[in-house]
């Protein structure tokens, strides 16, 4: 074999090797970890699994999403932090968690800012998204779509809530979010911070009297076993924001990125509809579990919220608050 033949053989070997490497890489699926904090069976968990199944099907198994519910990958703030660092690939923080990284998200949780769920959807999917989503990119996150969490309501083990003064003196657990703390303190509540995984036991043992969460959270976490009274205050709305690590996003082909975005929106829309549809039924089921349900006038509670608005303005920036109030008023 002469020199030329040797070179041609070596070149053919290198070309074949490169092709084999590319084929192996093409066949290796992109694997993602998706963490959230809803229990198994919650609409959020069902939506996450629906999303994972649809992505795997539409990419022919090239993108595989494993779902970890119920705080398996850490508390909600820890999941978001890991997502920003790229340690996990997807999470669904609320605006209250995201506002640690962009103060624009803090104003979504102004008490009684939304008339109803449809109003909230129009604001968050429209002008708010255009205003705030670019801030996520600076944190290494890709915005996929808005999902649901819901309007928050107040439960307690002491007395029925029919008026703002009924909240005075209650020891209330809220998440570590200034908007919720400020709202409860404006009503005279004594706010305590307790990590969500520890909340049920704290309620059961009487460490705190009360907590506030969406109806789906109250039901699926069985808070009715430790709380007798439910007040439908609807004091703050927030939602899950489906975000993805930019590092992982860049591993996907353009077609795969399109599929992920489309299926995220499909799952989020399903979750919204499911939560809205189920709320009346959840109230009935909570009554059957022994909870006494009241429907206080929200207007009476809203008149007490100026101190909360002032505190949120100090935290989020007065200009951001004013921008969002105008946004909400102009969105019909």
Secondary structure in CASP SS format (residue, H / E / C, confidence):
PFRMAT SS
TARGET T0000
AUTHOR 0000-0000-0000
METHOD secondary structure of the structure
MODEL  1
X C 1.00
X C 1.00
X H 1.00
X H 1.00
X H 1.00
X H 1.00
X H 1.00
X H 1.00
X H 1.00
X H 1.00
X H 1.00
X H 1.00
X H 1.00
X H 1.00
X H 1.00
X H 1.00
X H 1.00
X H 1.00
X H 1.00
X H 1.00
X H 1.00
X H 1.00
X H 1.00
X H 1.00
X H 1.00
X H 1.00
X H 1.00
X C 1.00
X C 1.00
X E 1.00
X E 1.00
X E 1.00
X E 1.00
X E 1.00
X E 1.00
X C 1.00
X C 1.00
X C 1.00
X C 1.00
X C 1.00
X C 1.00
X C 1.00
X H 1.00
X H 1.00
X H 1.00
X H 1.00
X H 1.00
X H 1.00
X H 1.00
X H 1.00
X H 1.00
X H 1.00
X H 1.00
X H 1.00
X H 1.00
X H 1.00
X H 1.00
X H 1.00
X C 1.00
X C 1.00
X C 1.00
X C 1.00
X E 1.00
X E 1.00
X E 1.00
X E 1.00
X E 1.00
X E 1.00
X C 1.00
X C 1.00
X C 1.00
X C 1.00
X C 1.00
X C 1.00
X C 1.00
X H 1.00
X H 1.00
X H 1.00
X H 1.00
X H 1.00
X H 1.00
X H 1.00
X H 1.00
X H 1.00
X H 1.00
X C 1.00
X C 1.00
X C 1.00
X C 1.00
X E 1.00
X E 1.00
X E 1.00
X E 1.00
X E 1.00
X H 1.00
X H 1.00
X H 1.00
X H 1.00
X C 1.00
X C 1.00
X C 1.00
X C 1.00
X H 1.00
X H 1.00
X H 1.00
X H 1.00
X H 1.00
X H 1.00
X H 1.00
X C 1.00
X C 1.00
X C 1.00
X C 1.00
X C 1.00
X C 1.00
X C 1.00
X H 1.00
X H 1.00
X H 1.00
X H 1.00
X H 1.00
X H 1.00
X H 1.00
X H 1.00
X H 1.00
X C 1.00
X H 1.00
X H 1.00
X H 1.00
X H 1.00
X H 1.00
X H 1.00
X H 1.00
X H 1.00
X H 1.00
X H 1.00
X H 1.00
X H 1.00
X C 1.00
X C 1.00
X E 1.00
X E 1.00
X E 1.00
X E 1.00
X E 1.00
X E 1.00
X C 1.00
X C 1.00
X C 1.00
X E 1.00
X E 1.00
X E 1.00
X E 1.00
X E 1.00
X E 1.00
X E 1.00
X C 1.00
X C 1.00
X C 1.00
X C 1.00
X C 1.00
X C 1.00
X C 1.00
X H 1.00
X H 1.00
X H 1.00
X H 1.00
X C 1.00
X C 1.00
X C 1.00
X E 1.00
X E 1.00
X E 1.00
X E 1.00
X C 1.00
X C 1.00
X C 1.00
X H 1.00
X H 1.00
X H 1.00
X H 1.00
X H 1.00
X H 1.00
X H 1.00
X H 1.00
X H 1.00
X C 1.00
X C 1.00
X C 1.00
X E 1.00
X E 1.00
X E 1.00
X E 1.00
X C 1.00
X C 1.00
X H 1.00
X H 1.00
X H 1.00
X H 1.00
X H 1.00
X H 1.00
X H 1.00
X H 1.00
X H 1.00
X C 1.00
X C 1.00
X C 1.00
X C 1.00
X C 1.00
X E 1.00
X E 1.00
X E 1.00
X E 1.00
X E 1.00
X H 1.00
X H 1.00
X H 1.00
X H 1.00
X H 1.00
X H 1.00
X C 1.00
X C 1.00
X H 1.00
X H 1.00
X H 1.00
X C 1.00
X C 1.00
X C 1.00
X E 1.00
X E 1.00
X E 1.00
X C 1.00
X C 1.00
X C 1.00
X C 1.00
X C 1.00
X E 1.00
X E 1.00
X C 1.00
X E 1.00
X E 1.00
X E 1.00
X E 1.00
X E 1.00
X E 1.00
X H 1.00
X H 1.00
X H 1.00
X H 1.00
X C 1.00
X C 1.00
X C 1.00
X C 1.00
X H 1.00
X H 1.00
X H 1.00
X H 1.00
X H 1.00
X H 1.00
X H 1.00
X H 1.00
X H 1.00
X H 1.00
X H 1.00
X H 1.00
X H 1.00
X H 1.00
X H 1.00
X H 1.00
X H 1.00
X H 1.00
X H 1.00
X H 1.00
X H 1.00
X H 1.00
X H 1.00
X H 1.00
X H 1.00
X H 1.00
X H 1.00
X H 1.00
X H 1.00
X H 1.00
X H 1.00
X H 1.00
X H 1.00
X H 1.00
X H 1.00
X C 1.00
X C 1.00
X C 1.00
X E 1.00
X E 1.00
X E 1.00
X C 1.00
X C 1.00
X C 1.00
X H 1.00
X H 1.00
X H 1.00
X H 1.00
X H 1.00
X C 1.00
X C 1.00
X C 1.00
X H 1.00
X H 1.00
X H 1.00
X H 1.00
X H 1.00
X H 1.00
X H 1.00
X H 1.00
X H 1.00
X H 1.00
X H 1.00
X C 1.00
X H 1.00
X H 1.00
X H 1.00
X H 1.00
X H 1.00
X H 1.00
X H 1.00
X H 1.00
X H 1.00
X H 1.00
X H 1.00
X H 1.00
X H 1.00
X C 1.00
X C 1.00
END
